Amino acid sequence: MKQEEKIEQVRNYLQSRINRDFPYPFRVTYEQNHFLFRLRSGQKECCAKLRQSKEMMENISEGTKEEKEAEVARLFEILRAAMQAQESTALSKESSYDKVKNDLILRPLNYQHVKRDLKDVPFTRIGDIALVLYAVMAHTGGDYFTAKMHRSQMQNWDKDEKTVLEEALVNTSFLYPPRLYSVEDLLAWDQKKYEDGQFMVQDGKTHIKKGMRGYILTNTLEINGAIALFYPGVARQIAESFGEDFYIAFTSIHEAQIHAASMISPDVIGSSLRDTNKHCNRCAEILTNRVYCYRYDKDCFGIMQDGEFLEVERDV
């Protein structure tokens, strides 16, 4: 059986078991080696990612009844935890900021794709990119649930929106620290370790391999990892290591390609980025078709257009 057929078989099985045995109507899809589970009810929206593993795929597609039931039980435990968290913490009408602040994160999304859904949702906009406020409802290993936050749920927090977004970004950086890999290392390694790619460390030293043609920036979870570029201090430290400006190609919501400005033309980067988005990414995974730039001297982000640097500001 081809891998695509096996994935679809497992997806259909999980969907049928949820429809039959779980009290909430989660919809199952698949993207980038994860099964994605979504639940939308009114303003409440939960999203979970269940990391695909070879063992899990084999257990469901070809395993015994006991092995299949063990995988379903694991999934249902995560879904139940997410629903319980939804009622008791961030999405509860009685929630307080002190109780939920450590669960708040920002996720990077394409603004044009999601702007209709952001009328009552806190977010920061940086050009084409919206950094949207979510709450982590459940997270065990690679299994990951988030819920989009709404302003109506923040009425009792006694915090202005800008402060909430700033603190959520810092919290995201603590929960899912940045990782920077050279393209050459990614091609050579069979499996990346958690420690590999560290460069934002307490000793204040920069740990970036110099002189590489390109780098991949993500986070330790490798989910929604493009947000790492906007973590406090990350862009500045990369630029200081290069000693110059750098270009950014957001090749998906999960990662960004980094290139020192002297190493490659932004036109070449842009052409490659558009091809990647057209042929490799689903619409929900595309962050932007435009090449970003970080200016070392001004400590700011911009977009490259017709060879010119156009500064973009953060809009809340």
C-alpha positions as CSV (number, residue, x, y, z in Angstrom):
1,M,0.0,0.0,0.0
2,K,1.3,3.4,-0.9
3,Q,2.0,5.9,1.9
4,E,-0.7,8.3,0.7
5,E,-3.3,5.5,0.7
6,K,-2.2,4.4,4.2
7,I,-2.6,8.0,5.5
8,E,-6.1,8.2,4.0
9,Q,-7.0,4.9,5.5
10,V,-5.9,5.9,8.9
11,R,-7.6,9.3,8.6
12,N,-10.9,7.7,7.6
13,Y,-10.6,5.3,10.5
14,L,-9.9,8.0,13.1
15,Q,-12.8,10.1,11.7
16,S,-15.2,7.1,11.8
17,R,-14.2,6.4,15.4
18,I,-14.7,10.0,16.5
19,N,-18.1,10.1,14.7
20,R,-19.2,6.9,16.4
21,D,-17.6,7.0,19.9
22,F,-16.7,10.6,20.8
23,P,-19.3,13.1,22.0
24,Y,-17.8,16.1,20.1
25,P,-17.7,16.4,16.3
26,F,-14.0,16.9,15.5
27,R,-13.1,16.9,11.9
28,V,-9.9,15.0,10.9
29,T,-7.5,16.2,8.2
30,Y,-3.8,15.6,7.5
31,E,-0.9,18.0,6.9
32,Q,2.9,17.9,7.2
33,N,3.2,14.5,9.0
34,H,0.4,15.4,11.4
35,F,-3.2,14.4,11.8
36,L,-5.2,17.6,12.5
37,F,-8.4,17.7,14.5
38,R,-10.7,20.8,14.5
39,L,-13.8,21.6,16.5
40,R,-15.7,24.7,15.9
41,S,-18.8,25.6,18.0
42,G,-19.9,29.2,17.9
43,Q,-16.9,31.4,18.8
44,K,-15.0,28.4,20.2
45,E,-12.5,26.8,18.0
46,C,-10.1,24.0,19.1
47,C,-7.3,22.6,17.0
48,A,-5.1,19.6,17.7
49,K,-2.2,18.0,16.0
50,L,-1.4,14.3,16.5
51,R,2.1,13.6,15.3
52,Q,2.3,10.7,12.8
53,S,4.7,8.0,13.8
54,K,5.5,4.8,12.0
55,E,4.3,2.8,14.9
56,M,1.0,4.6,15.1
57,M,0.4,4.2,11.3
58,E,1.2,0.5,11.4
59,N,-1.0,-0.1,14.5
60,I,-4.0,1.4,12.9
61,S,-3.6,0.2,9.4
62,E,-2.3,-3.3,10.0
63,G,-2.4,-3.9,13.8
64,T,-4.4,-6.1,16.0
65,K,-7.7,-5.0,17.5
66,E,-6.0,-4.3,20.8
67,E,-3.3,-2.1,19.1
68,K,-5.9,-0.1,17.3
69,E,-7.9,0.4,20.4
70,A,-4.8,1.6,22.3
71,E,-4.2,4.3,19.6
72,V,-7.8,5.4,19.7
73,A,-7.7,5.5,23.5
74,R,-4.7,7.8,23.4
75,L,-6.4,10.1,20.9
76,F,-9.6,10.3,23.0
77,E,-7.6,11.1,26.1
78,I,-6.1,14.1,24.4
79,L,-9.4,15.2,23.0
80,R,-11.1,14.9,26.4
81,A,-8.3,16.9,28.0
82,A,-8.7,19.7,25.5
83,M,-12.5,19.9,26.1
84,Q,-12.0,19.9,29.9
85,A,-9.4,22.7,29.6
86,Q,-11.8,24.6,27.3
87,E,-14.4,24.7,30.0
88,S,-12.1,25.3,33.0
89,T,-9.5,27.8,31.9
90,A,-8.9,30.1,29.0
91,L,-12.3,29.8,27.3
92,S,-14.3,29.9,30.5
93,K,-16.4,33.0,31.1
94,E,-14.8,33.1,34.6
95,S,-11.3,32.9,33.4
96,S,-8.7,35.4,34.8
97,Y,-5.5,36.5,33.1
98,D,-3.3,35.2,35.9
99,K,-4.7,31.7,35.4
100,V,-4.4,31.6,31.6
101,K,-1.4,33.8,30.8
102,N,1.1,30.9,30.8
103,D,-1.0,29.1,28.2
104,L,-1.3,32.0,25.8
105,I,0.7,31.9,22.6
106,L,0.7,33.6,19.2
107,R,0.4,31.7,15.9
108,P,1.5,33.0,12.5
109,L,-1.2,33.1,9.8
110,N,-1.6,34.7,6.4
111,Y,-3.6,37.8,7.1
112,Q,-5.5,37.8,3.8
113,H,-6.6,34.2,4.3
114,V,-8.0,34.7,7.8
115,K,-8.9,38.4,8.2
116,R,-12.7,37.6,8.1
117,D,-12.2,35.4,11.1
118,L,-10.3,38.1,13.1
119,K,-13.0,40.6,13.7
120,D,-13.2,39.7,17.5
121,V,-9.8,38.1,17.7
122,P,-6.6,39.9,19.2
123,F,-3.7,39.9,16.7
124,T,-0.6,41.8,15.6
125,R,-0.1,42.4,11.9
126,I,3.3,42.6,10.3
127,G,2.8,43.1,6.6
128,D,1.1,40.0,5.2
129,I,1.5,38.1,8.5
130,A,-1.0,38.1,11.4
131,L,0.3,36.9,14.8
132,V,-2.9,35.6,16.3
133,L,-3.7,35.0,20.0
134,Y,-4.4,31.4,20.9
135,A,-4.5,29.3,24.1
136,V,-2.8,26.0,24.4
137,M,-5.5,23.6,25.7
138,A,-3.5,20.4,25.8
139,H,0.0,19.4,24.9
140,T,1.6,16.0,25.4
141,G,4.7,15.3,23.4
142,G,3.9,16.0,19.8
143,D,0.1,16.0,20.4
144,Y,-1.0,19.6,20.5
145,F,-4.4,21.4,21.0
146,T,-4.9,25.2,20.7
147,A,-8.0,27.4,20.8
148,K,-8.4,30.8,19.2
149,M,-9.1,33.6,21.7
150,H,-11.7,36.2,21.4
151,R,-11.9,39.7,22.9
152,S,-15.2,38.8,24.6
153,Q,-13.3,36.2,26.6
154,M,-10.8,38.8,27.8
155,Q,-13.3,41.2,29.4
156,N,-12.4,40.2,32.9
157,W,-8.7,40.2,32.4
158,D,-8.0,43.9,33.2
159,K,-5.2,43.9,30.6
160,D,-5.0,46.0,27.4
161,E,-4.7,44.0,24.2
162,K,-1.2,45.2,23.3
163,T,0.2,44.0,26.6
164,V,-1.5,40.6,26.3
165,L,-0.1,40.1,22.8
166,E,3.4,41.2,23.9
167,E,3.4,38.8,26.9
168,A,1.9,36.0,24.8
169,L,4.8,36.3,22.3
170,V,7.3,36.1,25.2
171,N,5.4,33.1,26.6
172,T,5.5,31.4,23.1
173,S,9.3,31.8,23.0
174,F,9.6,30.1,26.4
175,L,7.3,27.2,25.6
176,Y,8.7,26.6,22.1
177,P,12.2,28.1,21.9
178,P,13.8,29.0,18.5
179,R,16.1,26.7,16.6
180,L,18.3,27.6,13.7
181,Y,19.7,25.0,11.4
182,S,22.0,25.3,8.4
183,V,20.5,23.8,5.2
184,E,23.6,21.6,4.8
185,D,23.1,20.2,8.3
186,L,19.5,19.4,7.6
187,L,20.4,17.5,4.5
188,A,23.0,15.5,6.4
189,W,21.2,14.7,9.6
190,D,18.9,11.7,9.8
191,Q,17.2,13.0,12.9
192,K,17.5,16.4,14.7
193,K,17.9,16.4,18.4
194,Y,16.2,18.9,20.7
195,E,19.5,20.6,21.5
196,D,20.6,21.0,17.9
197,G,20.1,24.4,16.5
198,Q,20.3,26.3,19.8
199,F,21.5,29.9,19.4
200,M,19.5,31.9,21.9
201,V,21.3,30.8,25.1
202,Q,21.9,32.2,28.5
203,D,25.7,32.7,28.1
204,G,25.0,35.5,25.6
205,K,27.2,33.9,23.0
206,T,25.9,33.4,19.4
207,H,25.9,29.8,18.3
208,I,25.4,30.1,14.5
209,K,27.5,28.3,12.0
210,K,29.0,31.0,9.8
211,G,29.2,31.2,6.0
212,M,26.3,29.0,5.1
213,R,24.2,29.7,2.0
214,G,21.0,29.4,3.9
215,Y,19.4,28.5,7.3
216,I,16.1,27.2,8.5
217,L,14.5,28.9,11.5
218,T,11.7,27.1,13.4
219,N,10.9,26.2,17.0
220,T,11.5,23.0,19.1
221,L,8.0,21.7,18.3
222,E,8.5,22.4,14.5
223,I,4.8,23.5,14.4
224,N,4.0,27.1,13.7
225,G,7.7,27.7,13.8
226,A,7.8,30.8,11.6
227,I,6.7,32.7,14.7
228,A,10.3,32.3,16.0
229,L,11.5,35.1,13.8
230,F,9.4,37.6,15.8
231,Y,10.5,36.3,19.2
232,P,12.2,39.1,21.3
233,G,15.9,39.4,20.3
234,V,16.0,36.6,17.7
235,A,16.2,38.7,14.5
236,R,18.7,41.0,16.2
237,Q,21.0,38.1,17.3
238,I,20.9,36.6,13.8
239,A,21.9,39.9,12.2
240,E,24.7,40.5,14.7
241,S,26.1,37.0,13.9
242,F,26.0,37.8,10.2
243,G,27.1,41.3,10.6
244,E,24.6,42.5,8.0
245,D,21.0,42.5,6.9
246,F,19.3,39.2,6.1
247,Y,16.4,38.1,3.9
248,I,13.5,35.9,5.0
249,A,11.5,33.5,2.9
250,F,8.6,32.1,5.0
251,T,8.3,28.7,3.3
252,S,5.3,27.8,5.4
253,I,3.7,28.7,8.7
254,H,6.1,26.2,10.3
255,E,9.5,27.6,9.3
256,A,11.4,30.4,7.6
257,Q,14.5,30.3,5.4
258,I,17.2,32.8,6.4
259,H,19.8,34.2,4.0
260,A,22.5,36.7,4.7
261,A,21.9,39.7,2.3
262,S,25.4,39.4,0.7
263,M,24.9,35.7,-0.2
264,I,21.9,35.8,-2.6
265,S,19.6,38.0,-4.5
266,P,16.1,38.6,-3.1
267,D,14.7,38.0,-6.6
268,V,16.1,34.5,-6.6
269,I,14.6,33.9,-3.1
270,G,11.3,35.2,-4.2
271,S,11.1,33.0,-7.2
272,S,11.9,29.9,-5.1
273,L,9.4,30.9,-2.5
274,R,6.5,31.3,-5.0
275,D,7.3,27.9,-6.4
276,T,7.3,26.3,-3.0
277,N,4.0,27.8,-2.1
278,K,2.5,26.8,-5.4
279,H,3.7,23.3,-5.6
280,C,4.4,22.2,-2.0
281,N,2.1,24.0,0.4
282,R,-1.6,23.8,1.1
283,C,-3.4,27.1,1.3
284,A,-3.6,27.0,5.1
285,E,0.2,26.6,5.3
286,I,1.1,29.6,3.1
287,L,2.2,32.6,5.1
288,T,3.3,35.0,2.3
289,N,4.6,35.1,-1.2
290,R,6.8,38.1,-0.5
291,V,10.4,38.2,0.7
292,Y,10.9,39.9,4.0
293,C,14.1,41.6,5.1
294,Y,15.5,42.5,8.5
295,R,17.6,45.7,8.5
296,Y,20.5,45.5,11.0
297,D,21.0,49.2,11.3
298,K,17.4,50.1,11.9
299,D,16.4,47.0,13.8
300,C,13.2,46.6,11.8
301,F,11.4,44.4,9.3
302,G,10.5,45.2,5.8
303,I,9.3,43.7,2.5
304,M,11.4,43.6,-0.6
305,Q,9.5,44.9,-3.6
306,D,11.1,45.7,-7.0
307,G,14.5,45.6,-5.3
308,E,13.4,48.2,-2.7
309,F,13.1,47.8,1.0
310,L,9.7,48.8,2.3
311,E,9.5,49.0,6.1
312,V,6.5,47.5,7.7
313,E,5.2,48.3,11.2
314,R,3.4,46.2,13.7
315,D,-0.3,47.0,13.8
316,V,-2.4,45.8,16.8
